[in-house]
Amino acid sequence: VMICGALTVLGAIFAPRNYESEARVLVQGTNVLTGNQAQQMSPEEMRNLSREYEEQVMAKDNIVAIVRQKNLVARWDDMRQPHRRLLDKINRKMGKPPYSDDEKYDALVNKIHSSLKVWVDGATVTLRIEWSDPEASRDIIDTAVKNFLESRFQAEVGVIPEREKIL
């Protein structure tokens, strides 16, 4: 029982930690071009808009941009958990070459794609990620929000010339 207790304490001390970051963005359509008249959206239109928001955040180009903008490949070694660093050292001593920048890049893109969660609830878009490094977690969410807002701005501005032509 004492050995099990000691192993439990050691496991709790050396267990990998995950940090969660979350951001919520309020999104509303503009009513400027419709004469400030409130437009009612059907449930189908709301689902399509929600899907569009989610696809904008989860797009491969957006995730690649996050990795590049926050220079996550260069921060790879600092973000690794202690047990992963130990395994990397053991593998290098056994003759396995260290990860190349391309392998790190692919691993980061895949990890962000699988860890980043997006929920759309009415006019609120929620982004959440669990990551092993608190600063990287915050940076990833911050960049994802900025990229989302930029893409929404581009989409909204792109609608204006089309509606002007129609009017």
CYANA upper distance limits for C-alpha pairs under 8 A (distance plus 0.5 A):
  1 VAL  CA      5 GLY  CA      6.60
  2 MET  CA      6 ALA  CA      6.62
  3 ILE  CA      7 LEU  CA      6.61
  4 CYS  CA      8 THR  CA      6.58
  5 GLY  CA      9 VAL  CA      6.81
  6 ALA  CA     10 LEU  CA      6.73
  7 LEU  CA     11 GLY  CA      6.42
  8 THR  CA     12 ALA  CA      6.62
  9 VAL  CA     13 ILE  CA      6.76
 10 LEU  CA     14 PHE  CA      6.61
 11 GLY  CA     15 ALA  CA      5.98
 14 PHE  CA     83 HIS  CA      8.37
 16 PRO  CA     81 GLN  CA      6.84
 16 PRO  CA     82 PRO  CA      8.35
 16 PRO  CA     83 HIS  CA      8.22
 16 PRO  CA    132 SER  CA      7.93
 17 ARG  CA     81 GLN  CA      8.40
 17 ARG  CA    132 SER  CA      6.38
 18 ASN  CA    130 GLU  CA      6.40
 18 ASN  CA    131 TRP  CA      5.75
 18 ASN  CA    132 SER  CA      5.06
 18 ASN  CA    133 ASP  CA      7.65
 18 ASN  CA    134 PRO  CA      8.44
 19 TYR  CA    130 GLU  CA      5.86
 19 TYR  CA    131 TRP  CA      5.75
 19 TYR  CA    132 SER  CA      6.43
 19 TYR  CA    133 ASP  CA      7.05
 19 TYR  CA    134 PRO  CA      5.99
 19 TYR  CA    137 SER  CA      7.34
 20 GLU  CA    128 ARG  CA      7.48
 20 GLU  CA    129 ILE  CA      6.11
 20 GLU  CA    130 GLU  CA      4.87
 20 GLU  CA    131 TRP  CA      6.91
 20 GLU  CA    134 PRO  CA      8.11
 20 GLU  CA    137 SER  CA      7.31
 21 SER  CA    128 ARG  CA      6.12
 21 SER  CA    129 ILE  CA      6.05
 21 SER  CA    130 GLU  CA      7.12
 21 SER  CA    137 SER  CA      6.38
 21 SER  CA    138 ARG  CA      6.24
 21 SER  CA    141 ILE  CA      7.17
 22 GLU  CA    126 THR  CA      7.56
 22 GLU  CA    127 LEU  CA      6.03
 22 GLU  CA    128 ARG  CA      4.80
 22 GLU  CA    129 ILE  CA      7.15
 22 GLU  CA    141 ILE  CA      7.31
 23 ALA  CA    126 THR  CA      6.24
 23 ALA  CA    127 LEU  CA      5.80
 23 ALA  CA    128 ARG  CA      7.09
 23 ALA  CA    141 ILE  CA      7.35
 23 ALA  CA    142 ASP  CA      8.32
 23 ALA  CA    145 VAL  CA      7.98
 24 ARG  CA    124 THR  CA      6.97
 24 ARG  CA    125 VAL  CA      6.10
 24 ARG  CA    126 THR  CA      4.89
 24 ARG  CA    127 LEU  CA      6.87
 25 VAL  CA    124 THR  CA      6.06
 25 VAL  CA    125 VAL  CA      5.59
 25 VAL  CA    126 THR  CA      6.89
 25 VAL  CA    145 VAL  CA      8.12
 26 LEU  CA    123 ALA  CA      6.19
 26 LEU  CA    124 THR  CA      5.09
 26 LEU  CA    125 VAL  CA      6.91
 27 VAL  CA    123 ALA  CA      5.61
 27 VAL  CA    124 THR  CA      6.47
 27 VAL  CA    125 VAL  CA      7.68
 28 GLN  CA    123 ALA  CA      6.53
 31 ASN  CA     35 GLY  CA      6.93
 31 ASN  CA     36 ASN  CA      5.16
 31 ASN  CA     37 GLN  CA      6.91
 31 ASN  CA     38 ALA  CA      7.44
 32 VAL  CA     36 ASN  CA      5.94
 33 LEU  CA    160 ILE  CA      8.28
 33 LEU  CA    163 ARG  CA      8.07
 41 MET  CA     45 GLU  CA      6.41
 41 MET  CA     46 MET  CA      6.86
 42 SER  CA     46 MET  CA      6.82
 43 PRO  CA     47 ARG  CA      6.68
 44 GLU  CA     48 ASN  CA      6.72
 45 GLU  CA     49 LEU  CA      6.60
 46 MET  CA     50 SER  CA      6.55
 46 MET  CA    122 GLY  CA      8.17
 47 ARG  CA     51 ARG  CA      6.58
 48 ASN  CA     52 GLU  CA      6.60
 49 LEU  CA     53 TYR  CA      6.76
 50 SER  CA     54 GLU  CA      6.75
 50 SER  CA    120 VAL  CA      6.16
 50 SER  CA    121 ASP  CA      8.36
 51 ARG  CA     55 GLU  CA      6.55
 52 GLU  CA     56 GLN  CA      6.65
 53 TYR  CA     57 VAL  CA      7.00
 53 TYR  CA    120 VAL  CA      8.03
 53 TYR  CA    125 VAL  CA      8.12
 54 GLU  CA     58 MET  CA      6.59
 54 GLU  CA    118 VAL  CA      6.59
 54 GLU  CA    119 TRP  CA      7.82
 54 GLU  CA    120 VAL  CA      7.83
 55 GLU  CA     59 ALA  CA      6.07
 56 GLN  CA     62 ASN  CA      7.93
 56 GLN  CA    148 PHE  CA      7.13
 56 GLN  CA    151 SER  CA      7.92
 57 VAL  CA     62 ASN  CA      6.99
 57 VAL  CA     63 ILE  CA      8.37
 57 VAL  CA    118 VAL  CA      8.05
 57 VAL  CA    144 ALA  CA      7.26
 57 VAL  CA    147 ASN  CA      8.33
 57 VAL  CA    148 PHE  CA      6.46
 58 MET  CA     62 ASN  CA      7.24
 58 MET  CA     63 ILE  CA      7.30
 58 MET  CA    113 HIS  CA      7.38
 58 MET  CA    116 LEU  CA      8.32
 58 MET  CA    118 VAL  CA      8.48
 59 ALA  CA     63 ILE  CA      6.97
 60 LYS  CA     64 VAL  CA      6.60
 60 LYS  CA    113 HIS  CA      8.48
 61 ASP  CA     65 ALA  CA      6.56
 62 ASN  CA     66 ILE  CA      6.77
 62 ASN  CA    144 ALA  CA      7.94
 62 ASN  CA    147 ASN  CA      7.52
 63 ILE  CA     67 VAL  CA      6.96
 63 ILE  CA    109 VAL  CA      6.79
 63 ILE  CA    112 ILE  CA      7.54
 63 ILE  CA    113 HIS  CA      7.42
 63 ILE  CA    144 ALA  CA      8.34
 64 VAL  CA     68 ARG  CA      6.81
 64 VAL  CA    109 VAL  CA      6.80
 65 ALA  CA     69 GLN  CA      6.29
 66 ILE  CA     70 LYS  CA      6.55
 66 ILE  CA    140 ILE  CA      6.93
 66 ILE  CA    143 THR  CA      6.57
 66 ILE  CA    144 ALA  CA      7.16
 67 VAL  CA     71 ASN  CA      6.36
 67 VAL  CA     72 LEU  CA      5.83
 67 VAL  CA     73 VAL  CA      7.70
 67 VAL  CA    105 TYR  CA      8.04
 67 VAL  CA    108 LEU  CA      7.66
 67 VAL  CA    109 VAL  CA      7.40
 68 ARG  CA     72 LEU  CA      7.32
 68 ARG  CA     73 VAL  CA      8.44
 69 GLN  CA    143 THR  CA      8.24
 70 LYS  CA    139 ASP  CA      7.42
 70 LYS  CA    140 ILE  CA      7.93
 70 LYS  CA    143 THR  CA      8.27
 71 ASN  CA     75 ARG  CA      7.22
 72 LEU  CA     76 TRP  CA      6.57
 72 LEU  CA    108 LEU  CA      8.13
 72 LEU  CA    136 ALA  CA      8.35
 73 VAL  CA    101 ASP  CA      7.17
 73 VAL  CA    104 LYS  CA      6.59
 73 VAL  CA    105 TYR  CA      6.41
 73 VAL  CA    108 LEU  CA      8.12
 75 ARG  CA     79 MET  CA      6.75
 76 TRP  CA     80 ARG  CA      6.91
 76 TRP  CA    104 LYS  CA      7.80
 77 ASP  CA     85 ARG  CA      8.14
 79 MET  CA    132 SER  CA      7.20
 79 MET  CA    133 ASP  CA      5.91
 79 MET  CA    136 ALA  CA      7.99
 80 ARG  CA     84 ARG  CA      6.62
 80 ARG  CA     85 ARG  CA      6.73
 80 ARG  CA    132 SER  CA      7.74
 80 ARG  CA    133 ASP  CA      8.26
 81 GLN  CA     85 ARG  CA      6.84
 81 GLN  CA    132 SER  CA      7.28
 82 PRO  CA     86 LEU  CA      6.77
 83 HIS  CA     87 LEU  CA      6.74
 84 ARG  CA     88 ASP  CA      6.60
 85 ARG  CA     89 LYS  CA      6.76
 86 LEU  CA     90 ILE  CA      6.76
 87 LEU  CA     91 ASN  CA      6.59
 88 ASP  CA     92 ARG  CA      6.68
 88 ASP  CA     98 PRO  CA      7.90
 89 LYS  CA     93 LYS  CA      6.75
 90 ILE  CA     94 MET  CA      6.73
 91 ASN  CA     95 GLY  CA      6.94
 91 ASN  CA     96 LYS  CA      5.84
 91 ASN  CA     97 PRO  CA      8.22
 92 ARG  CA     96 LYS  CA      5.46
 92 ARG  CA     97 PRO  CA      6.38
 92 ARG  CA     98 PRO  CA      6.89
 99 TYR  CA    103 GLU  CA      6.46
 99 TYR  CA    104 LYS  CA      6.89
100 SER  CA    104 LYS  CA      6.78
101 ASP  CA    105 TYR  CA      6.48
102 ASP  CA    106 ASP  CA      6.64
103 GLU  CA    107 ALA  CA      6.55
104 LYS  CA    108 LEU  CA      6.56
105 TYR  CA    109 VAL  CA      6.71
106 ASP  CA    110 ASN  CA      6.63
107 ALA  CA    111 LYS  CA      6.48
108 LEU  CA    112 ILE  CA      6.53
109 VAL  CA    113 HIS  CA      6.58
110 ASN  CA    114 SER  CA      6.68
111 LYS  CA    115 SER  CA      6.41
112 ILE  CA    116 LEU  CA      6.10
112 ILE  CA    129 ILE  CA      8.46
115 SER  CA    129 ILE  CA      6.09
115 SER  CA    130 GLU  CA      6.76
115 SER  CA    131 TRP  CA      8.23
116 LEU  CA    127 LEU  CA      7.56
116 LEU  CA    128 ARG  CA      6.36
116 LEU  CA    129 ILE  CA      5.19
116 LEU  CA    130 GLU  CA      7.99
117 LYS  CA    127 LEU  CA      6.27
117 LYS  CA    128 ARG  CA      5.70
117 LYS  CA    129 ILE  CA      6.71
118 VAL  CA    125 VAL  CA      7.52
118 VAL  CA    126 THR  CA      6.13
118 VAL  CA    127 LEU  CA      5.24
118 VAL  CA    128 ARG  CA      7.08
119 TRP  CA    125 VAL  CA      6.30
119 TRP  CA    126 THR  CA      5.59
119 TRP  CA    127 LEU  CA      7.17
120 VAL  CA    124 THR  CA      6.30
120 VAL  CA    125 VAL  CA      5.04
120 VAL  CA    126 THR  CA      6.79
121 ASP  CA    125 VAL  CA      6.95
127 LEU  CA    141 ILE  CA      7.46
127 LEU  CA    145 VAL  CA      8.31
128 ARG  CA    141 ILE  CA      7.58
129 ILE  CA    137 SER  CA      7.23
129 ILE  CA    141 ILE  CA      7.64
130 GLU  CA    137 SER  CA      7.34
131 TRP  CA    136 ALA  CA      7.81
131 TRP  CA    137 SER  CA      5.87
132 SER  CA    137 SER  CA      8.05
133 ASP  CA    137 SER  CA      6.55
134 PRO  CA    138 ARG  CA      6.77
135 GLU  CA    139 ASP  CA      6.57
136 ALA  CA    140 ILE  CA      6.45
137 SER  CA    141 ILE  CA      6.90
138 ARG  CA    142 ASP  CA      6.51
139 ASP  CA    143 THR  CA      6.53
140 ILE  CA    144 ALA  CA      6.53
141 ILE  CA    145 VAL  CA      6.63
142 ASP  CA    146 LYS  CA      6.79
143 THR  CA    147 ASN  CA      6.52
144 ALA  CA    148 PHE  CA      6.53
145 VAL  CA    149 LEU  CA      6.62
146 LYS  CA    150 GLU  CA      6.67
147 ASN  CA    151 SER  CA      6.63
148 PHE  CA    152 ARG  CA      6.59
149 LEU  CA    153 PHE  CA      6.57
150 GLU  CA    154 GLN  CA      6.72
151 SER  CA    155 ALA  CA      6.63
152 ARG  CA    156 GLU  CA      6.54
153 PHE  CA    157 VAL  CA      6.48
154 GLN  CA    158 GLY  CA      6.41
155 ALA  CA    159 VAL  CA      6.99
156 GLU  CA    160 ILE  CA      7.46
157 VAL  CA    161 PRO  CA      8.22
158 GLY  CA    162 GLU  CA      7.75
159 VAL  CA    163 ARG  CA      6.75
160 ILE  CA    164 GLU  CA      6.63
161 PRO  CA    165 LYS  CA      6.75
162 GLU  CA    166 ILE  CA      6.96
163 ARG  CA    167 LEU  CA      6.62
